Amino acid sequence: MKAGGIIDCEAPRHPFPAIHPEVRQGLLETARRLDPIVLRWGK
């Protein structure tokens, strides 16, 4: 939701640790192929 401009904070909810930047990038690339509305919502 950070990538879509909906929220400003990338921190996950407790108790989950922060996501490694490379993992985050891979997840976003996968999600973009599926074209979810959340990645376009705030733009």
LONU-370687 format. One record per residue: x, y, z of N, C-alpha, C, O in turn. Coordinates in pm, 1 decimal, m for minus. Layout:
BEGIN
<rec><n_x>X</n_x><n_y>Y</n_y><n_z>Z</n_z><ca_x>X</ca_x><ca_y>Y</ca_y><ca_z>Z</ca_z><c_x>X</c_x><c_y>Y</c_y><c_z>Z</c_z><o_x>X</o_x><o_y>Y</o_y><o_z>Z</o_z></rec>
...
***
This chain:
BEGIN
<rec><n_x>82.9</n_x><n_y>m118.8</n_y><n_z>0.0</n_z><ca_x>0.0</ca_x><ca_y>0.0</ca_y><ca_z>0.0</ca_z><c_x>87.2</c_x><c_y>124.9</c_y><c_z>0.0</c_z><o_x>43.6</o_x><o_y>230.9</o_y><o_z>m44.9</o_z></rec>
<rec><n_x>209.3</n_x><n_y>113.4</n_y><n_z>49.7</n_z><ca_x>304.2</ca_x><ca_y>224.5</ca_y><ca_z>42.8</ca_z><c_x>335.0</c_x><c_y>254.6</c_y><c_z>m104.0</c_z><o_x>338.6</o_x><o_y>371.0</o_y><o_z>m144.0</o_z></rec>
<rec><n_x>357.1</n_x><n_y>150.9</n_y><n_z>m183.6</n_z><ca_x>389.7</ca_x><ca_y>168.3</ca_y><ca_z>m325.2</ca_z><c_x>275.1</c_x><c_y>232.6</c_y><c_z>m402.5</c_z><o_x>298.5</o_x><o_y>299.6</o_y><o_z>m503.1</o_z></rec>
<rec><n_x>153.3</n_x><n_y>213.2</n_y><n_z>m357.3</n_z><ca_x>36.9</ca_x><ca_y>270.6</ca_y><ca_z>m424.4</ca_z><c_x>0.2</c_x><c_y>409.1</c_y><c_z>m375.1</c_z><o_x>m94.0</o_x><o_y>469.7</o_y><o_z>m426.2</o_z></rec>
<rec><n_x>73.4</n_x><n_y>461.1</n_y><n_z>m275.9</n_z><ca_x>47.6</ca_x><ca_y>595.1</ca_y><ca_z>m225.5</ca_z><c_x>m65.9</c_x><c_y>603.5</c_y><c_z>m125.1</c_z><o_x>m115.1</o_x><o_y>712.7</o_y><o_z>m96.5</o_z></rec>
<rec><n_x>m108.7</n_x><n_y>489.0</n_y><n_z>m70.6</n_z><ca_x>m219.6</ca_x><ca_y>488.7</ca_y><ca_z>24.1</ca_z><c_x>m172.3</c_x><c_y>519.1</c_y><c_z>165.5</c_z><o_x>m240.3</o_x><o_y>589.5</o_y><o_z>240.2</o_z></rec>
<rec><n_x>m55.4</n_x><n_y>466.0</n_y><n_z>202.7</n_z><ca_x>1.1</ca_x><ca_y>490.6</ca_y><ca_z>335.1</ca_z><c_x>142.3</c_x><c_y>544.2</c_y><c_z>319.7</c_z><o_x>203.5</o_x><o_y>528.6</o_y><o_z>214.0</o_z></rec>
<rec><n_x>195.0</n_x><n_y>607.7</n_y><n_z>425.0</n_z><ca_x>329.9</ca_x><ca_y>663.4</ca_y><ca_z>419.4</ca_z><c_x>435.4</c_x><c_y>574.2</c_y><c_z>483.2</c_z><o_x>554.3</o_x><o_y>590.4</o_y><o_z>455.5</o_z></rec>
<rec><n_x>395.2</n_x><n_y>482.4</n_y><n_z>566.4</n_z><ca_x>489.7</ca_x><ca_y>402.0</ca_y><ca_z>643.7</ca_z><c_x>502.0</c_x><c_y>261.2</c_y><c_z>586.1</c_z><o_x>401.4</o_x><o_y>195.7</o_y><o_z>558.8</o_z></rec>
<rec><n_x>626.1</n_x><n_y>214.9</n_y><n_z>567.6</n_z><ca_x>650.3</ca_x><ca_y>80.4</ca_y><ca_z>516.1</ca_z><c_x>657.5</c_x><c_y>m24.1</c_y><c_z>626.5</c_z><o_x>660.5</o_x><o_y>m143.7</o_y><o_z>597.7</o_z></rec>
<rec><n_x>660.1</n_x><n_y>18.4</n_y><n_z>751.2</n_z><ca_x>677.0</ca_x><ca_y>m75.8</ca_y><ca_z>862.1</ca_z><c_x>558.3</c_x><c_y>m171.6</c_y><c_z>870.3</c_z><o_x>442.8</o_x><o_y>m129.4</o_y><o_z>864.6</o_z></rec>
<rec><n_x>588.0</n_x><n_y>m301.5</n_y><n_z>883.6</n_z><ca_x>478.0</ca_x><ca_y>m397.4</ca_y><ca_z>900.1</ca_z><c_x>420.3</c_x><c_y>m389.6</c_y><c_z>1040.6</c_z><o_x>479.4</o_x><o_y>m328.4</o_y><o_z>1129.6</o_z></rec>
<rec><n_x>306.9</n_x><n_y>m450.6</n_y><n_z>1059.5</n_z><ca_x>244.7</ca_x><ca_y>m450.8</ca_y><ca_z>1192.1</ca_z><c_x>320.2</c_x><c_y>m545.2</c_y><c_z>1283.5</c_z><o_x>374.5</o_x><o_y>m646.6</o_y><o_z>1239.8</o_z></rec>
<rec><n_x>322.7</n_x><n_y>m510.5</n_y><n_z>1410.3</n_z><ca_x>388.2</ca_x><ca_y>m592.1</ca_y><ca_z>1511.4</ca_z><c_x>319.0</c_x><c_y>m726.9</c_y><c_z>1517.1</c_z><o_x>196.0</o_x><o_y>m728.5</o_y><o_z>1511.1</o_z></rec>
<rec><n_x>384.3</n_x><n_y>m835.7</n_y><n_z>1527.7</n_z><ca_x>523.4</ca_x><ca_y>m865.6</ca_y><ca_z>1561.2</ca_z><c_x>610.5</c_x><c_y>m896.4</c_y><c_z>1440.1</c_z><o_x>719.1</o_x><o_y>m951.8</o_y><o_z>1457.4</o_z></rec>
<rec><n_x>568.7</n_x><n_y>m863.7</n_y><n_z>1319.8</n_z><ca_x>645.2</ca_x><ca_y>m898.1</ca_y><ca_z>1200.8</ca_z><c_x>765.0</c_x><c_y>m804.7</c_y><c_z>1182.7</c_z><o_x>752.2</o_x><o_y>m683.6</o_y><o_z>1200.5</o_z></rec>
<rec><n_x>882.2</n_x><n_y>m860.7</n_y><n_z>1147.1</n_z><ca_x>1001.0</ca_x><ca_y>m776.9</ca_y><ca_z>1123.8</ca_z><c_x>990.3</c_x><c_y>m704.1</c_y><c_z>989.4</c_z><o_x>906.8</o_x><o_y>m737.9</o_y><o_z>905.4</o_z></rec>
<rec><n_x>1074.6</n_x><n_y>m605.7</n_y><n_z>971.4</n_z><ca_x>1078.3</ca_x><ca_y>m531.3</ca_y><ca_z>845.0</ca_z><c_x>1118.3</c_x><c_y>m625.5</c_y><c_z>731.2</c_z><o_x>1194.0</o_x><o_y>m720.4</o_y><o_z>751.7</o_z></rec>
<rec><n_x>1067.4</n_x><n_y>m598.5</n_y><n_z>612.9</n_z><ca_x>1097.9</ca_x><ca_y>m680.5</ca_y><ca_z>495.7</ca_z><c_x>1228.1</c_x><c_y>m631.6</c_y><c_z>433.4</c_z><o_x>1249.8</o_x><o_y>m511.2</o_y><o_z>419.3</o_z></rec>
<rec><n_x>1314.3</n_x><n_y>m725.5</n_y><n_z>396.4</n_z><ca_x>1440.6</ca_x><ca_y>m691.9</ca_y><ca_z>330.8</ca_z><c_x>1408.9</c_x><c_y>m622.6</c_y><c_z>197.5</c_z><o_x>1315.6</o_x><o_y>m663.2</o_y><o_z>128.3</o_z></rec>
<rec><n_x>1484.9</n_x><n_y>m518.7</n_y><n_z>160.5</n_z><ca_x>1455.5</ca_x><ca_y>m443.4</ca_y><ca_z>37.7</ca_z><c_x>1448.2</c_x><c_y>m530.4</c_y><c_z>m88.9</c_z><o_x>1364.2</o_x><o_y>m505.8</o_y><o_z>m175.6</o_z></rec>
<rec><n_x>1534.9</n_x><n_y>m631.1</n_y><n_z>m100.1</n_z><ca_x>1531.8</ca_x><ca_y>m717.2</ca_y><ca_z>m218.6</ca_z><c_x>1404.6</c_x><c_y>m802.2</c_y><c_z>m222.1</c_z><o_x>1347.6</o_x><o_y>m825.1</o_y><o_z>m328.8</o_z></rec>
<rec><n_x>1361.1</n_x><n_y>m848.4</n_y><n_z>m106.3</n_z><ca_x>1237.6</ca_x><ca_y>m926.4</ca_y><ca_z>m97.8</ca_z><c_x>1118.9</c_x><c_y>m837.0</c_y><c_z>m133.4</c_z><o_x>1029.7</o_x><o_y>m877.5</o_y><o_z>m207.9</o_z></rec>
<rec><n_x>1118.7</n_x><n_y>m715.0</n_y><n_z>m79.3</n_z><ca_x>1010.3</ca_x><ca_y>m619.9</ca_y><ca_z>m108.5</ca_z><c_x>1001.9</c_x><c_y>m593.1</c_y><c_z>m258.5</c_z><o_x>893.0</o_x><o_y>m591.5</o_y><o_z>m315.8</o_z></rec>
<rec><n_x>1117.4</n_x><n_y>m572.1</n_y><n_z>m321.8</n_z><ca_x>1119.6</ca_x><ca_y>m545.3</ca_y><ca_z>m465.8</ca_z><c_x>1064.5</c_x><c_y>m663.9</c_y><c_z>m544.4</c_z><o_x>987.7</o_x><o_y>m645.7</o_y><o_z>m638.9</o_z></rec>
<rec><n_x>1103.3</n_x><n_y>m785.0</n_y><n_z>m505.9</n_z><ca_x>1052.1</ca_x><ca_y>m904.5</ca_y><ca_z>m573.2</ca_z><c_x>901.7</c_x><c_y>m919.1</c_y><c_z>m558.4</c_z><o_x>832.5</o_x><o_y>m955.5</o_y><o_z>m653.6</o_z></rec>
<rec><n_x>851.3</n_x><n_y>m891.0</n_y><n_z>m439.4</n_z><ca_x>706.8</ca_x><ca_y>m899.0</ca_y><ca_z>m416.7</ca_z><c_x>631.7</c_x><c_y>m794.6</c_y><c_z>m499.4</c_z><o_x>525.1</o_x><o_y>m822.9</o_y><o_z>m554.1</o_z></rec>
<rec><n_x>688.3</n_x><n_y>m673.5</n_y><n_z>m508.0</n_z><ca_x>623.4</ca_x><ca_y>m568.4</ca_y><ca_z>m587.9</ca_z><c_x>623.5</c_x><c_y>m603.0</c_y><c_z>m736.8</c_z><o_x>525.3</o_x><o_y>m577.9</o_y><o_z>m806.7</o_z></rec>
<rec><n_x>733.8</n_x><n_y>m660.6</n_y><n_z>m785.1</n_z><ca_x>739.2</ca_x><ca_y>m700.7</ca_y><ca_z>m925.9</ca_z><c_x>633.3</c_x><c_y>m806.5</c_y><c_z>m955.7</c_z><o_x>565.9</o_x><o_y>m800.7</o_y><o_z>m1058.6</o_z></rec>
<rec><n_x>619.4</n_x><n_y>m902.1</n_y><n_z>m865.8</n_z><ca_x>517.7</ca_x><ca_y>m1006.2</ca_y><ca_z>m882.4</ca_z><c_x>377.7</c_x><c_y>m945.6</c_y><c_z>m879.2</c_z><o_x>292.6</o_x><o_y>m980.6</o_y><o_z>m961.0</o_z></rec>
<rec><n_x>354.4</n_x><n_y>m855.6</n_y><n_z>m785.6</n_z><ca_x>222.8</ca_x><ca_y>m792.6</ca_y><ca_z>m773.0</ca_z><c_x>189.8</c_x><c_y>m707.1</c_y><c_z>m895.3</c_z><o_x>75.1</o_x><o_y>m705.2</o_y><o_z>m939.9</o_z></rec>
<rec><n_x>288.0</n_x><n_y>m637.3</n_y><n_z>m949.3</n_z><ca_x>261.8</ca_x><ca_y>m551.5</ca_y><ca_z>m1066.3</ca_z><c_x>214.3</c_x><c_y>m633.0</c_y><c_z>m1186.1</c_z><o_x>133.9</o_x><o_y>m585.2</o_y><o_z>m1266.0</o_z></rec>
<rec><n_x>264.0</n_x><n_y>m756.2</n_y><n_z>m1198.8</n_z><ca_x>219.0</ca_x><ca_y>m842.2</ca_y><ca_z>m1309.1</ca_z><c_x>71.3</c_x><c_y>m876.9</c_y><c_z>m1295.3</c_z><o_x>2.9</o_x><o_y>m900.4</o_y><o_z>m1395.0</o_z></rec>
<rec><n_x>22.4</n_x><n_y>m880.2</n_y><n_z>m1172.0</n_z><ca_x>m118.6</ca_x><ca_y>m911.0</ca_y><ca_z>m1147.2</ca_z><c_x>m206.5</c_x><c_y>m786.1</c_y><c_z>m1152.2</c_z><o_x>m329.1</o_x><o_y>m796.4</o_y><o_z>m1152.4</o_z></rec>
<rec><n_x>m143.7</n_x><n_y>m668.0</n_y><n_z>m1156.3</n_z><ca_x>m211.1</ca_x><ca_y>m538.3</ca_y><ca_z>m1166.2</ca_z><c_x>m318.2</c_x><c_y>m515.5</c_y><c_z>m1058.8</c_z><o_x>m433.6</o_x><o_y>m488.4</o_y><o_z>m1091.8</o_z></rec>
<rec><n_x>m280.8</n_x><n_y>m526.3</n_y><n_z>m930.5</n_z><ca_x>m380.2</ca_x><ca_y>m501.3</ca_y><ca_z>m825.2</ca_z><c_x>m413.2</c_x><c_y>m352.3</c_y><c_z>m814.9</c_z><o_x>m326.2</o_x><o_y>m267.8</o_y><o_z>m835.9</o_z></rec>
<rec><n_x>m535.1</n_x><n_y>m321.0</n_y><n_z>m783.5</n_z><ca_x>m579.5</ca_x><ca_y>m181.5</ca_y><ca_z>m773.4</ca_z><c_x>m504.3</c_x><c_y>m105.9</c_y><c_z>m663.8</c_z><o_x>m488.3</o_x><o_y>15.8</o_y><o_z>m672.7</o_z></rec>
<rec><n_x>m458.4</n_x><n_y>m176.2</n_y><n_z>m561.4</n_z><ca_x>m390.0</ca_x><ca_y>m108.9</ca_y><ca_z>m451.1</ca_z><c_x>m261.9</c_x><c_y>m38.7</c_y><c_z>m497.4</c_z><o_x>m219.7</o_x><o_y>58.7</o_y><o_z>m435.0</o_z></rec>
<rec><n_x>m199.2</n_x><n_y>m86.4</n_y><n_z>m605.8</n_z><ca_x>m78.4</ca_x><ca_y>m21.0</ca_y><ca_z>m656.1</ca_z><c_x>m109.1</c_x><c_y>104.2</c_y><c_z>m737.8</c_z><o_x>m17.7</o_x><o_y>179.4</o_y><o_z>m771.9</o_z></rec>
<rec><n_x>m236.8</n_x><n_y>127.7</n_y><n_z>m769.8</n_z><ca_x>m275.7</ca_x><ca_y>246.4</ca_y><ca_z>m847.2</ca_z><c_x>m370.4</c_x><c_y>337.8</c_y><c_z>m771.8</c_z><o_x>m401.7</o_x><o_y>447.0</o_y><o_z>m819.2</o_z></rec>
<rec><n_x>m415.7</n_x><n_y>295.6</n_y><n_z>m656.9</n_z><ca_x>m521.7</ca_x><ca_y>363.6</ca_y><ca_z>m582.3</ca_z><c_x>m491.2</c_x><c_y>510.3</c_y><c_z>m553.1</c_z><o_x>m574.4</o_x><o_y>596.8</o_y><o_z>m580.6</o_z></rec>
<rec><n_x>m374.1</n_x><n_y>539.8</n_y><n_z>m498.1</n_z><ca_x>m343.5</ca_x><ca_y>675.9</ca_y><ca_z>m454.4</ca_z><c_x>m279.9</c_x><c_y>762.9</c_y><c_z>m561.0</c_z><o_x>m235.2</o_x><o_y>873.5</o_y><o_z>m530.3</o_z></rec>
<rec><n_x>m274.4</n_x><n_y>717.3</n_y><n_z>m684.3</n_z><ca_x>m206.9</ca_x><ca_y>794.8</ca_y><ca_z>m789.5</ca_z><c_x>m305.1</c_x><c_y>861.5</c_y><c_z>m881.5</c_z><o_x>m265.0</o_x><o_y>930.5</o_y><o_z>m975.3</o_z></rec>
***
